[in-house]
């Protein structure tokens, strides 16, 4: 819908209720920041896996 009205999202932050691979994949070109759920898994797309890797390796600067 946003593409239809020519709105580009540069980044988005998803809390634990929306931190699923499905939602990360919806923002194809945007930088996605997530606060993962307690029972998160690494199944899903490469964008999801890269996002989770960024979170794990340097959590404080990731969420800052």
Secondary structure, 3 states (H helix, E strand, C coil): CCCCCCCCCCEEEECCCCCCHHHHHHCCCCEEEECCCCCCCCCCCHHHHHHHHHHHHCHHHHHC
